[in-house]
Amino acid sequence: MENQTEKKLKREVPLKTSLGFAVGEISDMIAYQGFSFLIFTFYFSLVKLPTETISLVFILWSIFNAFNDPILGAFSDRTKTKKFGGGRRRPWIIAMLIPLPAVMFFLFTPPLENSTSSAIYFFITICLFDTFYTAYSLNHTSLYPEMFVTDKAREEVGAARRILMVIGLIIAFVLPGFIISDLTFKHEDPITFTQYKITGIVFGVLILITMLIHLKYGIKEPSFDELKKKETLSFWDSIKLTLKNKKFIVVILASTMNWYVFGLLPMIIPLYATYVLNMTKIRF
């Protein structure tokens, strides 16, 4: 018989499940932070789109993003299927196994004939990236409170998530410096275009591998029959309920400012390092 102390020391969540779920953070960080770190510099310095054009594309993308996320969230909440392994969140993650890694490469393959075609390609690919990334990240994140319902379980898995999140961030920021010799295209060597594409491929492969580990070891959803019993709010009802929650609105405003900084800093680091700090090669 186990005594009470031994019972308390036992993990509520098996280590394999905890780490398997947390590995999903690496996929998430590599995708989004890798995108944030490279995309502006690539289209500004290499493709040489005017700042005004890039700003317009980002504005249009932000409008698209504002509708894309809640719509995908509503679809995810209402998903109850036996396809793609069955469940509500797992099928979405499985469906993104190929599109999300693939788009990391296509972000860096714009037509270079003229700025108009480059700008249109830029807009379409970042919208595709956002759709595929959101479909993965939203469902991965939603699984956390659904799979781990006690404070102890969330503490155990949360610790693993934070550790592997940092590993993902390091990969996203450090890896490009080992592949791309001139991030800001200061010396205008054509090989830089190829190096960006290679970086996209490497990011894609790492995302695919970590997503597969996440799926195999870190996801356990209720059976199809259990999901069928659950009622979900309609899209508009969920919007109304959200807007009535004043505390949630305050948190979202603070989170918006937080992500504004998180989004801005990675974008300017390569250019700041090259033209303000006069670093000829960026190595971290």
N, C-alpha and C positions, 0 to 999 in steps of 0.2 A: 504493500500500500504506500502511495506517495503521501508525504506530509504536506501541510499547507504551504510551507516555504518553497518546496520543490514545485508545487503547482503554480505558484506565483512566478517562479523563474522560467517556467516553460513559455515558449513563444506562442502567442495566440494564432499567428499566421506562420505557416511553414516558411523557412528561409528561402526555399526554392521559389515559392509563390511570390514572396516579398520582393526578391531580386528580379524575378521574371516580370513582375508588373513594373518595377522601377526602371528596367531597361527601356521601356517605352519613352522615358524622358530623354534618353539619348537621341532617339529618332526625332523627337519633337524639337530639341535644341539644335541639332545639326541642320534640320530643314529650315527652321525659321531664322535662327541667328546667322546661319550661313548665307541665307537669302539677304537678310538685312545688311550684313557686312560687305557683300560684294556687289549687289545689284546697282546701287547708285553710281559707284565708282566705275563699273563696267560701262554703263550707258553714257556716263558723262565723259570719262577719260578716253575710252577706247572707241566706242561708237560715235562719240562727239555730238550727241544730241544737245541742242541749246538748253540752258537751265529752265527757260520758260516752258519748253516742251515737256521736259521731265516733270516739272511742277504740275502741269496740266494733267499728265498721265497719272501722277500720284493722287491728284484730287479726284479724278474720275474713278480710279481704283478704290479710293476710300469710300466713295458713295456706293460703289458695287459691294464693297466689304460690309458696309453697314446693313445691307439687306441680306447678303449671302449667309452670314453667320446665324442669325435667328431663324432663317428659313431652313437651313440644314439642321439646326437644332430641333426644330419642330418635326422634321421628317424622321430624325433619329429617334425621338421620343415615341413616335407612333409606329416604329418598325417592330414587327413581330413576325419572324420568318424562320423557316427551317433551312433556308438556303445559306450558302457560305458558312457552314458550321453551325448555323442556328443562333437565335438570340436577338438582341436588340442592338447592341454596340459592336459585337464581334463581326457581323457581316459587313459593316461599313469599313472597319479596319482592314479586313481581308480584301475588300474591293479596292482599297488604296495601295495594295502591295506593289503594283506595277506603276500606276499613274504618278504617285508622289516621287519615287526615285527617278522616274524617267523625266519629269518636268525639271528636275535639278540640272539636267544636261541642256534641255531645250531653252532654258533661260538665257544661255550664253551662245545661241546660234542665230542671231538676227540677220535678216538680209541687209546688206551694206550699200545697196545701189543708191538710195537716197534717204534723207531724214524722215520723210513721211512714212515710207514702208517700215523703217526701223521703229518709229514711234508706235505704229499700229501693232507691229509684232510685239513690242515691249508691253503694251497695254493688254493684249490678248494673253500673253504668257504669264504675266503676273496675276491676272484674274484666274487663270487655270491653276496656277500655283496656289493661290489663296483658297480656291475651292477644294483642291485635293488635300492641302494641309489642314484646313478646317475640318473636313470630313474625318481625317485621322485624329487630330488633336482633340476635337470636341468629344469624340466618342471615347478616346483613351482617358481623358479627364473625367468624363461622366461616370466611368466605371469605378473610380476611386471611392466615392461615398456609397455606391451601390454594392460593391463587393466587400468593403470593410466598414462594418456598421457600428463597431464599438470604438471608444476612445483609444483603448490599448492597441487595437489592430491598426488604427489610423496613425498612431504614433510610430509603431514599428515600420509600417510601409512608408510613412512620410519621411522618416529618417533616410531610408534607402533611396527614395525619390530625390531628395535634396542632394545627396552625394553624387548620384549618377547624373543629375541635372548639371552639376558643375563640370563633370567629365564631358558631357555633351557640349557645354559652352566652350571649354578649352579646345576641343576638337574643331568646333566651328570657327574659332578665331585664330588658332595656331596653324592648323593644317594648310590653309591657303598659302601662307608664307613659305612653306617648304616646296610648293609646286610652282607658284607664280613668282618669277624673279623680279618683276616690275609691276606691282599691283596697280599703280596709277598711270602706266604707259608713258612714263616720263621720257624714256629713250626711244619710244615708238618702234620697238622691235616686233615684227609681225608674229613671232612665236608666242607672244603674250596671249593672243586670241586662242591658240591651241591649249595653252596652259590653263586658261579659264575653263575651257571645255573639259579638260582632264580633271580639274577640281570638281566640276559638276558631276562627272562620272564617279569619282571616288566618294563624294558625298552621297550619291544615289546608292552605291553598293553598301556603304555603311548603314544607311537608313533601311535598306531592304533587310540586311542581316539582323539588325536590332529589332525590327518589326516582327520578323519571324520568331525570334527568341521570345519576344513579348507575347505573341499569340500562343506559342506552344506551352510556355510555362507560367504566364502571368494573368491569364484571363479565364475566369470561371463565371459563367452567367446562369441565371435560372433556366429551367427547361421551357420549351415552347408552351406547354400547357399552363405553367405558372404565369408566363408573360401574357397569355390571352386573358387571364383574370384581371390584370391590372388595367385601370382606367387612366387615360391621359387627357390632359386639357387640350382643347383646340388651340390653333395658333393664336387667334385673336384673344381668347380667354387668358392665355399665358402672358401675352403682351400687357393686357389690362391689369392682371395681377401683379406683374413686375412693376409697372408704373405707379401702382398704389403703395408699394413698399418703400417708404421714405428712407429707411436706413440703408436699404440696398442701393438706392439711387446715390446716396452720399458715398458709399463704398465704391461705386462704379466711377464717380467723378474723380475720386482719389486715384483709382486704378488707371483711369485715362491719362492723368498727368504722369503717373509712373511709367506707363508704356510709351508715352510720348518721348520721355528721356531714353528709355531702352531702345526705341526705334531710331532716334536721332544719333546717339553716340556711335553705334557701330558704323553707320553710314559715313560719318565724317572722319573716322580714325585714319583710314589710308591716306586721304588727301591732307589731313592735318599733319600726319607724320612726314609726308613727302615735302610739302611746301612751307610748313611753319617750322618743323623741327629739322628740316633738311636731311632727312634720312634717305639715303639712296636705295637701300634695300630694307624692307620691313620684315624683321624677324622678332618673334615673341619668345 
